[in-house]
Amino acid sequence: MDGAQLKEDVQQATRTIQDKLAEGIGKVQERMEQGVRRSGDQTRSALNSLNDQFGELVHESPLIAIGGAFAVGYLIAKVARAFK
């Protein structure tokens, strides 16, 4: 095997490795995008469910909801003052 043939073989192997690496990176990117979309859908679904449950609580017990909101606001104010 002469030097020119060896050089050509190395270049061909390098191109093949680069192509396979680019293909693998593309597949990883696609799977990551799918995972992010799926996570976003699950998060959106969980937030919608939580919002529905909170809405039902407000409709069933408006005084408890107002009292809870006041209590949460009070606690947030206390924490904010502690870090002042």
N, CA, C and O atoms as a MOPAC input file, in Angstrom:
PM7 MOZYME 1SCF
protein

 N      0.86200 1    -1.17500 1     0.00000 1
 C      0.00000 1     0.00000 1     0.00000 1
 C      0.90300 1     1.23000 1     0.00000 1
 O      1.80800 1     1.34900 1     0.82600 1
 N      0.65000 1     2.12600 1    -0.91900 1
 C      1.49300 1     3.31300 1    -1.00400 1
 C      0.93600 1     4.43800 1    -0.13000 1
 O     -0.16800 1     4.32900 1     0.40400 1
 N      1.69100 1     5.49700 1     0.00800 1
 C      1.31900 1     6.61500 1     0.87100 1
 C      0.06100 1     7.33000 1     0.41000 1
 O     -0.73200 1     7.75500 1     1.25000 1
 N     -0.15400 1     7.47900 1    -0.87600 1
 C     -1.32800 1     8.17700 1    -1.41100 1
 C     -2.60200 1     7.40000 1    -1.09200 1
 O     -3.61800 1     7.97500 1    -0.70300 1
 N     -2.52400 1     6.07800 1    -1.26700 1
 C     -3.69300 1     5.24200 1    -0.97400 1
 C     -4.01800 1     5.28400 1     0.51900 1
 O     -5.18700 1     5.34900 1     0.90000 1
 N     -2.99600 1     5.24700 1     1.35400 1
 C     -3.19200 1     5.30800 1     2.80100 1
 C     -3.83100 1     6.64100 1     3.19300 1
 O     -4.74600 1     6.68400 1     4.01500 1
 N     -3.33700 1     7.72500 1     2.59300 1
 C     -3.89600 1     9.06100 1     2.87300 1
 C     -5.36200 1     9.12000 1     2.46000 1
 O     -6.18800 1     9.67300 1     3.18500 1
 N     -5.68500 1     8.56300 1     1.31700 1
 C     -7.06800 1     8.56200 1     0.83300 1
 C     -7.96700 1     7.72600 1     1.75400 1
 O     -9.10000 1     8.11600 1     2.03800 1
 N     -7.47000 1     6.60000 1     2.21000 1
 C     -8.23900 1     5.75000 1     3.11900 1
 C     -8.50200 1     6.46400 1     4.44400 1
 O     -9.60500 1     6.38000 1     4.98400 1
 N     -7.50900 1     7.15700 1     4.96300 1
 C     -7.66400 1     7.89400 1     6.21800 1
 C     -8.68700 1     9.01400 1     6.03700 1
 O     -9.52500 1     9.23800 1     6.91100 1
 N     -8.61900 1     9.71400 1     4.90800 1
 C     -9.58100 1    10.78800 1     4.65000 1
 C    -10.99700 1    10.24100 1     4.52900 1
 O    -11.94600 1    10.84500 1     5.02900 1
 N    -11.13600 1     9.11100 1     3.87200 1
 C    -12.45600 1     8.49200 1     3.72700 1
 C    -12.99200 1     8.06200 1     5.09200 1
 O    -14.16800 1     8.26800 1     5.39100 1
 N    -12.14100 1     7.47200 1     5.90900 1
 C    -12.55400 1     7.05900 1     7.24900 1
 C    -12.94800 1     8.26700 1     8.08500 1
 O    -13.91300 1     8.21100 1     8.84800 1
 N    -12.20500 1     9.35800 1     7.94500 1
 C    -12.51700 1    10.58200 1     8.68000 1
 C    -13.87600 1    11.13600 1     8.26300 1
 O    -14.66900 1    11.54600 1     9.11100 1
 N    -14.14400 1    11.14800 1     6.95900 1
 C    -15.44500 1    11.61800 1     6.46900 1
 C    -16.58000 1    10.72900 1     6.98700 1
 O    -17.63500 1    11.22800 1     7.38000 1
 N    -16.36000 1     9.43000 1     6.98600 1
 C    -17.37900 1     8.49600 1     7.47900 1
 C    -17.65400 1     8.74200 1     8.95600 1
 O    -18.81200 1     8.76900 1     9.37400 1
 N    -16.61000 1     8.92100 1     9.74500 1
 C    -16.77100 1     9.19100 1    11.17900 1
 C    -17.51700 1    10.49600 1    11.38500 1
 O    -18.41700 1    10.56800 1    12.22200 1
 N    -17.15400 1    11.53700 1    10.63100 1
 C    -17.83600 1    12.82900 1    10.75700 1
 C    -19.31500 1    12.71400 1    10.40200 1
 O    -20.16700 1    13.29000 1    11.07800 1
 N    -19.61800 1    11.96700 1     9.33900 1
 C    -21.01700 1    11.79200 1     8.93100 1
 C    -21.81500 1    11.04900 1    10.00300 1
 O    -22.93000 1    11.45000 1    10.33500 1
 N    -21.25000 1     9.97700 1    10.54100 1
 C    -21.94500 1     9.20500 1    11.56700 1
 C    -22.10800 1    10.02500 1    12.84400 1
 O    -23.13600 1     9.93300 1    13.51500 1
 N    -21.09900 1    10.82500 1    13.17900 1
 C    -21.18200 1    11.67500 1    14.36300 1
 C    -22.26800 1    12.73400 1    14.18800 1
 O    -23.04600 1    12.98500 1    15.10800 1
 N    -22.32100 1    13.35300 1    13.01100 1
 C    -23.35100 1    14.35800 1    12.74700 1
 C    -24.74400 1    13.72400 1    12.79800 1
 O    -25.68600 1    14.32600 1    13.31200 1
 N    -24.86700 1    12.51800 1    12.26700 1
 C    -26.15100 1    11.81000 1    12.29900 1
 C    -26.56200 1    11.50800 1    13.73600 1
 O    -27.72500 1    11.68000 1    14.10100 1
 N    -25.60600 1    11.05600 1    14.55500 1
 C    -25.89100 1    10.76300 1    15.95900 1
 C    -26.28400 1    12.00700 1    16.73200 1
 O    -27.20200 1    11.96900 1    17.55100 1
 N    -25.59700 1    13.10600 1    16.47700 1
 C    -25.92900 1    14.36800 1    17.15100 1
 C    -27.32600 1    14.81900 1    16.75200 1
 O    -28.08600 1    15.30300 1    17.59100 1
 N    -27.66600 1    14.66500 1    15.48600 1
 C    -29.00700 1    15.02700 1    15.03000 1
 C    -30.08900 1    14.22000 1    15.73200 1
 O    -31.12700 1    14.76200 1    16.11200 1
 N    -29.84500 1    12.92600 1    15.90400 1
 C    -30.82500 1    12.07200 1    16.59600 1
 C    -30.96800 1    12.48100 1    18.05700 1
 O    -32.07700 1    12.50600 1    18.59100 1
 N    -29.85000 1    12.80000 1    18.70100 1
 C    -29.90000 1    13.23000 1    20.10000 1
 C    -30.68800 1    14.52800 1    20.22100 1
 O    -31.50400 1    14.67600 1    21.13200 1
 N    -30.45300 1    15.46700 1    19.31400 1
 C    -31.19000 1    16.73500 1    19.34500 1
 C    -32.68500 1    16.50800 1    19.16900 1
 O    -33.49400 1    17.12500 1    19.86300 1
 N    -33.05600 1    15.62800 1    18.24800 1
 C    -34.47200 1    15.34100 1    18.03700 1
 C    -35.10900 1    14.75600 1    19.29100 1
 O    -36.21100 1    15.15100 1    19.67200 1
 N    -34.42300 1    13.82400 1    19.92900 1
 C    -34.97100 1    13.20400 1    21.14500 1
 C    -35.06800 1    14.21100 1    22.28100 1
 O    -36.02500 1    14.18300 1    23.05600 1
 N    -34.09600 1    15.09300 1    22.38600 1
 C    -34.15900 1    16.12000 1    23.42600 1
 C    -35.33900 1    17.05300 1    23.18500 1
 O    -36.04600 1    17.41300 1    24.12600 1
 N    -35.55700 1    17.44700 1    21.93400 1
 C    -36.69300 1    18.30600 1    21.60700 1
 C    -38.00800 1    17.61500 1    21.93000 1
 O    -38.92600 1    18.24200 1    22.45700 1
 N    -38.10500 1    16.33700 1    21.62100 1
 C    -39.31800 1    15.58400 1    21.93600 1
 C    -39.53200 1    15.52500 1    23.44300 1
 O    -40.66000 1    15.66400 1    23.91700 1
 N    -38.46000 1    15.32000 1    24.19400 1
 C    -38.55800 1    15.27200 1    25.65100 1
 C    -38.99200 1    16.60100 1    26.23600 1
 O    -39.79200 1    16.64100 1    27.17000 1
 N    -38.46600 1    17.69200 1    25.68800 1
 C    -38.85100 1    19.01900 1    26.16900 1
 C    -40.32100 1    19.28000 1    25.85900 1
 O    -41.05400 1    19.80300 1    26.69900 1
 N    -40.74700 1    18.91700 1    24.65900 1
 C    -42.16600 1    19.09800 1    24.30400 1
 C    -43.06600 1    18.27400 1    25.21300 1
 O    -44.10300 1    18.74900 1    25.67600 1
 N    -42.66000 1    17.03700 1    25.46300 1
 C    -43.45700 1    16.15300 1    26.31300 1
 C    -43.50900 1    16.70800 1    27.74000 1
 O    -44.56600 1    16.69600 1    28.37100 1
 N    -42.38300 1    17.18900 1    28.24600 1
 C    -42.35100 1    17.76700 1    29.59300 1
 C    -43.22400 1    19.01400 1    29.65800 1
 O    -43.93800 1    19.22900 1    30.63800 1
 N    -43.16600 1    19.82400 1    28.62400 1
 C    -44.00300 1    21.02100 1    28.58000 1
 C    -45.47600 1    20.68300 1    28.59000 1
 O    -46.26900 1    21.34200 1    29.26400 1
 N    -45.84500 1    19.64900 1    27.83800 1
 C    -47.24600 1    19.22600 1    27.81200 1
 C    -47.69100 1    18.70000 1    29.17900 1
 O    -48.80100 1    18.98300 1    29.62900 1
 N    -46.81400 1    17.93200 1    29.83600 1
 C    -47.15800 1    17.39900 1    31.15700 1
 C    -47.27600 1    18.52400 1    32.17300 1
 O    -48.17800 1    18.51300 1    33.01100 1
 N    -46.37200 1    19.49200 1    32.10300 1
 C    -46.42100 1    20.61800 1    33.02900 1
 C    -47.68800 1    21.43400 1    32.80500 1
 O    -48.36100 1    21.81800 1    33.76100 1
 N    -48.00800 1    21.69700 1    31.54800 1
 C    -49.21500 1    22.45100 1    31.21900 1
 C    -50.45700 1    21.72300 1    31.72400 1
 O    -51.37400 1    22.34900 1    32.25700 1
 N    -50.48600 1    20.40500 1    31.55700 1
 C    -51.61400 1    19.61400 1    32.02300 1
 C    -51.74000 1    19.67300 1    33.54500 1
 O    -52.84200 1    19.81100 1    34.07600 1
 N    -50.60600 1    19.56800 1    34.24400 1
 C    -50.63600 1    19.62300 1    35.71300 1
 C    -51.09400 1    21.00100 1    36.18700 1
 O    -51.87100 1    21.09600 1    37.13700 1
 N    -50.62700 1    22.06200 1    35.54500 1
 C    -51.04200 1    23.40900 1    35.94500 1
 C    -52.52300 1    23.64500 1    35.66400 1
 O    -53.21500 1    24.29300 1    36.44900 1
 N    -53.00000 1    23.12100 1    34.54900 1
 C    -54.43200 1    23.25000 1    34.24300 1
 C    -55.27600 1    22.52000 1    35.28500 1
 O    -56.31400 1    23.02100 1    35.71600 1
 N    -54.82500 1    21.33900 1    35.68200 1
 C    -55.53700 1    20.57900 1    36.70000 1
 C    -55.53700 1    21.32800 1    38.02900 1
 O    -56.56700 1    21.41800 1    38.69600 1
 N    -54.38200 1    21.86300 1    38.41000 1
 C    -54.28700 1    22.62600 1    39.64800 1
 C    -55.18300 1    23.86300 1    39.59500 1
 O    -55.83300 1    24.20500 1    40.58200 1
 N    -55.21500 1    24.52300 1    38.45700 1
 C    -56.05500 1    25.70200 1    38.28800 1
 C    -57.53300 1    25.33700 1    38.41600 1
 O    -58.31000 1    26.06500 1    39.03400 1
 N    -57.91100 1    24.21100 1    37.83000 1
 C    -59.30000 1    23.75800 1    37.93900 1
 C    -59.67700 1    23.45600 1    39.39100 1
 O    -60.75600 1    23.82300 1    39.85700 1
 N    -58.76100 1    22.77600 1    40.09600 1
 C    -59.03200 1    22.44600 1    41.50100 1
 C    -59.13200 1    23.71400 1    42.34400 1
 O    -59.99000 1    23.81300 1    43.22100 1
 N    -58.26500 1    24.67300 1    42.08100 1
 C    -58.31100 1    25.92900 1    42.82400 1
 C    -59.61400 1    26.67600 1    42.52500 1
 O    -60.23100 1    27.25300 1    43.42000 1
 N    -60.01500 1    26.65600 1    41.26500 1
 C    -61.27400 1    27.30000 1    40.89000 1
 C    -62.46400 1    26.67200 1    41.59500 1
 O    -63.37400 1    27.37500 1    42.03400 1
 N    -62.45900 1    25.34800 1    41.70300 1
 C    -63.54200 1    24.65700 1    42.41000 1
 C    -63.55500 1    25.05100 1    43.89000 1
 O    -64.61900 1    25.25900 1    44.47300 1
 N    -62.36500 1    25.15000 1    44.49200 1
 C    -62.27900 1    25.54800 1    45.90000 1
 C    -62.84000 1    26.95100 1    46.09800 1
 O    -63.57500 1    27.19800 1    47.05400 1
 N    -62.50300 1    27.85700 1    45.21000 1
 C    -62.99200 1    29.23700 1    45.32800 1
 C    -64.51200 1    29.27300 1    45.19300 1
 O    -65.18400 1    30.00300 1    45.92100 1
 N    -65.04700 1    28.49800 1    44.27600 1
 C    -66.50000 1    28.47800 1    44.09400 1
 C    -67.21100 1    27.82900 1    45.28400 1
 O    -68.28700 1    28.27300 1    45.68500 1
 N    -66.61100 1    26.78700 1    45.84100 1
 C    -67.24800 1    26.08200 1    46.95200 1
 C    -67.08600 1    26.82600 1    48.28600 1
 O    -68.00600 1    26.84800 1    49.10400 1
 N    -65.91400 1    27.43300 1    48.49800 1
 C    -65.62100 1    28.08200 1    49.78600 1
 C    -64.88000 1    29.39600 1    49.56200 1
 O    -63.66500 1    29.45900 1    49.75600 1
 N    -65.58400 1    30.43400 1    49.16100 1
 C    -64.89800 1    31.69400 1    48.86900 1
 C    -64.22800 1    32.31800 1    50.09700 1
 O    -63.17200 1    32.93600 1    49.96800 1
 N    -64.81800 1    32.16700 1    51.27800 1
 C    -64.20300 1    32.74800 1    52.47300 1
 C    -62.89100 1    32.05400 1    52.82400 1
 O    -61.93300 1    32.70900 1    53.23400 1
 N    -62.84300 1    30.75000 1    52.66700 1
 C    -61.60400 1    30.01900 1    52.92300 1
 C    -60.53700 1    30.44300 1    51.91600 1
 O    -59.37000 1    30.59500 1    52.27800 1
 N    -60.92200 1    30.63300 1    50.66500 1
 C    -59.96800 1    31.04600 1    49.63700 1
 C    -59.40800 1    32.43400 1    49.94800 1
 O    -58.20800 1    32.66600 1    49.80500 1
 N    -60.27000 1    33.35100 1    50.37000 1
 C    -59.80900 1    34.70000 1    50.71600 1
 C    -58.90300 1    34.64800 1    51.94200 1
 O    -57.86500 1    35.30900 1    51.97800 1
 N    -59.29400 1    33.86300 1    52.94400 1
 C    -58.45600 1    33.71700 1    54.13800 1
 C    -57.10700 1    33.09400 1    53.80300 1
 O    -56.08000 1    33.51600 1    54.33700 1
 N    -57.09900 1    32.10600 1    52.93600 1
 C    -55.84400 1    31.48100 1    52.51000 1
 C    -54.95200 1    32.45000 1    51.76400 1
 O    -53.73800 1    32.47000 1    51.97200 1
 N    -55.54700 1    33.25800 1    50.89200 1
 C    -54.77000 1    34.25200 1    50.15800 1
 C    -54.17200 1    35.27500 1    51.11500 1
 O    -53.02000 1    35.68100 1    50.95800 1
 N    -54.95500 1    35.68900 1    52.10700 1
 C    -54.45300 1    36.63600 1    53.10200 1
 C    -53.29200 1    36.01800 1    53.88500 1
 O    -52.27400 1    36.67200 1    54.11100 1
 N    -53.44700 1    34.76100 1    54.29600 1
 C    -52.39200 1    34.08300 1    55.06600 1
 C    -51.10800 1    33.94500 1    54.24600 1
 O    -50.01500 1    34.16400 1    54.76800 1
 N    -51.23100 1    33.58700 1    52.98000 1
 C    -50.05100 1    33.46300 1    52.11900 1
 C    -49.37400 1    34.81700 1    51.95200 1
 O    -48.14700 1    34.90900 1    52.00800 1
 N    -50.16000 1    35.86400 1    51.74700 1
 C    -49.59600 1    37.20800 1    51.62800 1
 C    -48.87700 1    37.63200 1    52.89800 1
 O    -47.80700 1    38.23800 1    52.84100 1
 N    -49.46100 1    37.31600 1    54.03200 1
 C    -48.85300 1    37.64700 1    55.32500 1
 C    -47.50800 1    36.93700 1    55.48100 1
 O    -46.52500 1    37.54700 1    55.90200 1
 N    -47.47000 1    35.65400 1    55.14200 1
 C    -46.21800 1    34.89500 1    55.24700 1
 C    -45.15200 1    35.44000 1    54.29600 1
 O    -43.98100 1    35.53500 1    54.66500 1
 N    -45.54600 1    35.79100 1    53.09700 1
 C    -44.58900 1    36.35300 1    52.14100 1
 C    -44.03200 1    37.67300 1    52.66200 1
 O    -42.83700 1    37.93800 1    52.52400 1
 N    -44.88600 1    38.50200 1    53.25700 1
 C    -44.44000 1    39.76700 1    53.82100 1
 C    -43.45100 1    39.53000 1    54.96700 1
 O    -42.45200 1    40.24000 1    55.07400 1
 N    -43.72000 1    38.53900 1    55.82100 1
 C    -42.82600 1    38.21100 1    56.93500 1
 C    -41.45700 1    37.77400 1    56.41000 1
 O    -40.42300 1    38.20900 1    56.91500 1
 N    -41.46200 1    36.93000 1    55.41700 1
 C    -40.19700 1    36.44500 1    54.83600 1
 C    -39.44700 1    37.60700 1    54.19300 1
 O    -38.22900 1    37.71200 1    54.33500 1
 N    -40.16200 1    38.47300 1    53.49200 1
 C    -39.52800 1    39.62200 1    52.83800 1
 C    -38.88700 1    40.54000 1    53.86300 1
 O    -37.78900 1    41.04900 1    53.63800 1
 N    -39.56000 1    40.75800 1    54.99100 1
 C    -38.99600 1    41.60600 1    56.03900 1
 C    -37.76700 1    40.96900 1    56.66900 1
 O    -36.83700 1    41.67300 1    57.06300 1
 N    -37.75300 1    39.65400 1    56.76700 1
 C    -36.61600 1    38.94700 1    57.36300 1
 C    -35.35100 1    39.11200 1    56.52600 1
 O    -34.24500 1    39.12600 1    57.06700 1
 N    -35.51100 1    39.23600 1    55.21100 1
 C    -34.36400 1    39.38200 1    54.32100 1
 C    -34.02000 1    40.83300 1    54.02200 1
 O    -33.12100 1    41.10300 1    53.22600 1
 N    -34.70600 1    41.74600 1    54.63300 1
 C    -34.48600 1    43.17300 1    54.37700 1
 C    -33.22500 1    43.66600 1    54.98400 1
 O    -32.89900 1    44.84700 1    54.85800 1

